[in-house]
Amino acid sequence: MKTHRLTVKSTLLSAALCTALSLAQAQPTAQVNASAAPVAMAMTINGQSSPVERGDLLLRDQLARGAADTPQLRTAIRETLINQTLMAQEAVKQSLDQLPLVKARAELAQQNTLAQAWQQKAMQDAVVSDADMQAEYQVQVKALGAQEYRLRHVLVVDEKTAQQVLAKAKSGTKFESLAAESSRDPGTRDKGGLSDWVAEGRLSPAILQAVQGLKNGQLAAQAVQTPAGWQVLRLEEKRALTPPTLEAVTPQLKLAVAQKQVQAKLAALRAAAKVE
């Protein structure tokens, strides 16, 4: 049976990464001297070692964000590390590291880093078989449902406004005009409230219940309350759903199965834990 191992990139974040990025962006785009010495990422600051791994971590994050690996970027990262180290050293001199909230923040940062490292290792260790993917595929296809809908909607804040919009739609006002005039959904407002095709399993239960029995072009009898607000709905069209092939969604299936394995590991840790 074929199995698949997942690799995931680090997503560790810190304020230093944002600082490094802004500094790098501020650097001039002058020609780089190819013979210049490479920017050192390891250094010692007031006797305190800053190992190369710290610079590498910041560099990897910036490269993952699309930055180019240039001497300017490496210099910005080096400057960030120096500044942070100097400020941290002064903080220790002033005993700021002993403040309860500072200690708690540092402990939480370490705990978060370790938790992320555990998650990444668990994802890397996940072994996903073809049978696992086939089973997950069947679950996902079933969840999509048998049909998909294309709707027009007007999204408003409160029920009163929704009832006013619905009354105008029932009296013959063009739905497209009502959407352009009243809808708070920027993604569909300029398209007359028209949505993309949505599988029935992706619709909220309230919306699905409102449009399930409608014919094409028919208004839902009542406005529907959803987490986004109140919605006045019209069914544009519906059709039988053709799900994507397993091959087309293989990466997503691998990820979903691996995440379930990680969740199972976490559930086992929770079950064995003693929480008082």
C-alpha positions as CSV (number, residue, x, y, z in Angstrom):
1,M,0.0,0.0,0.0
2,K,1.4,3.4,-1.0
3,T,1.9,5.9,1.8
4,H,2.7,9.6,1.7
5,R,4.8,11.7,4.2
6,L,4.0,15.3,4.5
7,T,6.6,18.1,4.9
8,V,5.6,21.5,6.2
9,K,7.5,24.7,6.4
10,S,8.0,26.5,9.7
11,T,5.5,29.2,10.5
12,L,7.3,30.6,13.6
13,L,6.6,34.3,13.9
14,S,8.1,37.2,15.9
15,A,8.0,40.9,15.8
16,A,11.6,40.8,14.5
17,L,10.5,39.3,11.2
18,C,8.3,42.3,10.5
19,T,11.1,44.6,11.6
20,A,13.5,42.9,9.2
21,L,11.1,43.1,6.3
22,S,10.5,46.8,6.8
23,L,14.2,47.5,7.1
24,A,15.0,45.5,4.0
25,Q,12.3,47.4,2.0
26,A,13.9,50.6,3.1
27,Q,17.3,49.6,1.7
28,P,18.3,51.3,-1.6
29,T,18.3,49.0,-4.7
30,A,21.9,49.8,-5.6
31,Q,24.1,47.4,-7.6
32,V,25.6,44.7,-5.4
33,N,29.4,44.2,-5.5
34,A,29.7,40.5,-6.3
35,S,33.2,40.3,-4.7
36,A,31.9,41.8,-1.4
37,A,32.2,39.6,1.7
38,P,29.0,37.8,2.6
39,V,26.9,39.3,5.4
40,A,27.7,37.5,8.6
41,M,24.7,36.0,10.3
42,A,26.6,34.8,13.4
43,M,28.1,37.4,15.8
44,T,29.0,38.2,19.3
45,I,27.4,41.3,20.9
46,N,28.9,42.6,24.2
47,G,30.2,39.0,24.8
48,Q,26.8,37.4,24.1
49,S,26.7,35.0,21.2
50,S,24.0,35.3,18.5
51,P,24.2,32.0,16.6
52,V,23.7,31.7,12.8
53,E,20.4,29.9,13.4
54,R,18.7,33.1,14.6
55,G,19.6,34.9,11.4
56,D,18.6,31.9,9.3
57,L,15.2,31.7,10.9
58,L,14.5,35.3,10.1
59,L,15.8,34.9,6.6
60,R,13.7,31.8,5.9
61,D,10.6,33.6,7.0
62,Q,11.3,36.5,4.7
63,L,12.0,34.2,1.7
64,A,8.7,32.4,2.4
65,R,7.0,35.8,2.2
66,G,8.4,36.3,-1.3
67,A,11.5,38.5,-0.4
68,A,14.6,38.1,-2.5
69,D,17.8,36.8,-0.8
70,T,19.9,39.9,-1.2
71,P,22.8,41.4,0.8
72,Q,20.4,44.2,1.7
73,L,17.9,41.8,3.3
74,R,20.7,40.0,5.2
75,T,22.1,43.3,6.4
76,A,18.6,44.3,7.6
77,I,18.3,41.0,9.5
78,R,21.7,41.4,11.1
79,E,20.8,45.0,12.2
80,T,17.5,43.7,13.7
81,L,19.3,41.0,15.6
82,I,21.9,43.5,17.0
83,N,19.2,46.0,18.0
84,Q,17.1,43.4,19.7
85,T,20.1,41.9,21.5
86,L,21.2,45.3,22.8
87,M,17.6,46.2,24.0
88,A,17.3,42.8,25.7
89,Q,20.6,43.2,27.4
90,E,19.5,46.6,28.8
91,A,16.2,45.1,29.9
92,V,18.1,42.4,31.9
93,K,20.3,45.1,33.5
94,Q,17.2,46.9,34.6
95,S,15.7,43.6,35.9
96,L,12.8,43.9,33.5
97,D,13.1,40.1,32.9
98,Q,12.0,39.6,36.5
99,L,8.7,41.4,36.1
100,P,5.8,38.9,36.4
101,L,4.1,39.9,33.1
102,V,7.4,39.9,31.2
103,K,8.2,36.4,32.6
104,A,4.8,35.2,31.7
105,R,5.1,36.5,28.2
106,A,8.5,34.9,27.7
107,E,7.2,31.6,29.1
108,L,4.2,31.8,26.8
109,A,6.4,32.5,23.8
110,Q,8.6,29.5,24.6
111,Q,5.5,27.3,25.1
112,N,4.0,28.5,21.8
113,T,7.3,27.8,20.0
114,L,7.4,24.3,21.4
115,A,3.8,23.6,20.6
116,Q,4.3,24.7,17.0
117,A,7.4,22.5,16.8
118,W,5.4,19.5,18.0
119,Q,2.6,20.2,15.5
120,Q,5.1,20.5,12.6
121,K,6.9,17.3,13.7
122,A,3.5,15.5,14.0
123,M,2.5,16.6,10.5
124,Q,5.9,15.5,9.1
125,D,5.5,12.1,10.8
126,A,2.0,11.6,9.4
127,V,1.7,8.6,7.1
128,V,-1.2,8.8,4.7
129,S,-2.2,5.7,2.8
130,D,-4.2,5.5,-0.4
131,A,-7.0,3.9,1.6
132,D,-6.9,6.9,4.0
133,M,-7.2,9.3,1.1
134,Q,-10.0,7.3,-0.5
135,A,-12.0,7.3,2.8
136,E,-11.4,11.0,3.3
137,Y,-12.5,11.7,-0.3
138,Q,-15.8,9.9,0.2
139,V,-16.4,11.9,3.4
140,Q,-15.7,15.2,1.6
141,V,-17.8,14.3,-1.4
142,K,-20.7,13.3,0.8
143,A,-20.4,16.6,2.7
144,L,-20.7,18.6,-0.5
145,G,-24.2,17.2,-1.2
146,A,-25.9,16.3,-4.5
147,Q,-26.6,19.8,-5.8
148,E,-25.0,23.2,-6.2
149,Y,-26.7,26.6,-6.2
150,R,-26.1,30.0,-7.7
151,L,-27.9,32.7,-5.7
152,R,-28.4,36.4,-5.7
153,H,-28.5,38.0,-2.4
154,V,-28.7,41.4,-0.6
155,L,-26.8,41.5,2.7
156,V,-28.0,44.0,5.2
157,V,-27.4,44.7,8.9
158,D,-30.8,44.3,10.5
159,E,-34.1,42.6,10.0
160,K,-36.1,45.8,9.4
161,T,-33.9,46.7,6.4
162,A,-34.1,43.2,5.1
163,Q,-37.9,43.3,5.2
164,Q,-37.9,46.6,3.4
165,V,-35.6,45.2,0.7
166,L,-37.7,42.0,0.4
167,A,-40.9,44.1,0.0
168,K,-39.4,46.1,-2.8
169,A,-38.2,42.9,-4.5
170,K,-41.7,41.3,-4.2
171,S,-43.2,44.5,-5.7
172,G,-41.1,44.2,-8.8
173,T,-38.0,46.3,-8.2
174,K,-35.0,44.7,-10.0
175,F,-33.0,42.6,-7.6
176,E,-29.8,43.7,-9.3
177,S,-30.7,47.3,-8.4
178,L,-31.5,46.4,-4.8
179,A,-28.1,44.7,-4.4
180,A,-26.2,47.6,-5.9
181,E,-28.2,50.0,-3.6
182,S,-28.3,48.2,-0.3
183,S,-26.0,45.2,-0.1
184,R,-23.1,45.3,2.2
185,D,-21.3,42.4,0.4
186,P,-18.5,44.0,-1.7
187,G,-17.8,40.7,-3.5
188,T,-21.3,40.5,-5.1
189,R,-22.8,44.0,-4.8
190,D,-21.4,45.1,-8.2
191,K,-22.6,41.9,-9.8
192,G,-26.2,42.4,-8.9
193,G,-25.8,40.2,-5.8
194,L,-24.8,37.2,-7.9
195,S,-22.7,34.5,-6.1
196,D,-20.5,31.8,-7.6
197,W,-21.7,28.3,-7.7
198,V,-21.9,26.9,-4.2
199,A,-22.3,23.2,-3.2
200,E,-25.3,22.7,-0.9
201,G,-23.0,21.4,1.8
202,R,-21.2,24.7,1.8
203,L,-24.4,26.7,2.4
204,S,-25.4,27.6,5.9
205,P,-28.4,25.5,7.1
206,A,-30.6,28.6,7.2
207,I,-29.8,29.6,3.6
208,L,-30.1,26.0,2.3
209,Q,-33.5,25.6,4.0
210,A,-34.7,28.9,2.4
211,V,-33.7,28.1,-1.2
212,Q,-34.0,24.3,-1.4
213,G,-37.6,24.3,-2.7
214,L,-37.4,27.3,-4.9
215,K,-37.6,27.4,-8.7
216,N,-35.1,29.3,-10.8
217,G,-35.6,33.1,-10.5
218,Q,-37.8,32.7,-7.4
219,L,-37.4,34.8,-4.2
220,A,-37.1,33.2,-0.8
221,A,-40.3,33.9,1.1
222,Q,-38.5,35.3,4.1
223,A,-35.2,37.1,4.8
224,V,-32.7,34.9,6.5
225,Q,-30.5,35.7,9.4
226,T,-26.9,34.5,9.2
227,P,-23.7,35.3,11.1
228,A,-22.8,37.8,8.4
229,G,-26.1,39.6,8.7
230,W,-29.7,39.4,7.3
231,Q,-30.0,38.2,3.7
232,V,-32.7,38.6,1.1
233,L,-32.2,35.7,-1.4
234,R,-33.2,34.7,-4.9
235,L,-32.4,31.4,-6.5
236,E,-30.7,32.1,-9.9
237,E,-30.2,28.4,-10.9
238,K,-29.3,25.0,-9.5
239,R,-27.8,21.9,-11.0
240,A,-26.5,18.5,-10.1
241,L,-23.1,18.7,-8.4
242,T,-20.1,17.1,-10.2
243,P,-17.4,16.6,-7.5
244,P,-13.8,17.0,-8.3
245,T,-11.8,13.9,-8.9
246,L,-9.7,12.4,-6.2
247,E,-6.6,13.1,-8.2
248,A,-7.5,16.8,-8.5
249,V,-7.7,17.2,-4.7
250,T,-5.0,14.8,-3.6
251,P,-2.9,17.6,-1.8
252,Q,-5.9,18.7,0.2
253,L,-6.8,15.2,1.1
254,K,-3.3,14.4,2.3
255,L,-3.4,17.6,4.5
256,A,-6.9,16.8,5.8
257,V,-5.9,13.2,6.8
258,A,-2.7,14.3,8.4
259,Q,-4.5,17.0,10.4
260,K,-6.9,14.4,11.7
261,Q,-4.0,12.2,12.8
262,V,-2.4,15.2,14.6
263,Q,-5.8,15.9,16.3
264,A,-6.0,12.3,17.3
265,K,-2.5,12.5,18.9
266,L,-3.5,15.7,20.7
267,A,-6.8,14.0,21.9
268,A,-4.7,11.2,23.3
269,L,-2.5,13.6,25.2
270,R,-5.5,15.4,26.6
271,A,-7.0,12.0,27.7
272,A,-3.8,11.1,29.5
273,A,-3.3,14.5,31.0
274,K,-4.0,15.3,34.7
275,V,-5.5,18.8,34.8
276,E,-6.4,20.1,38.3
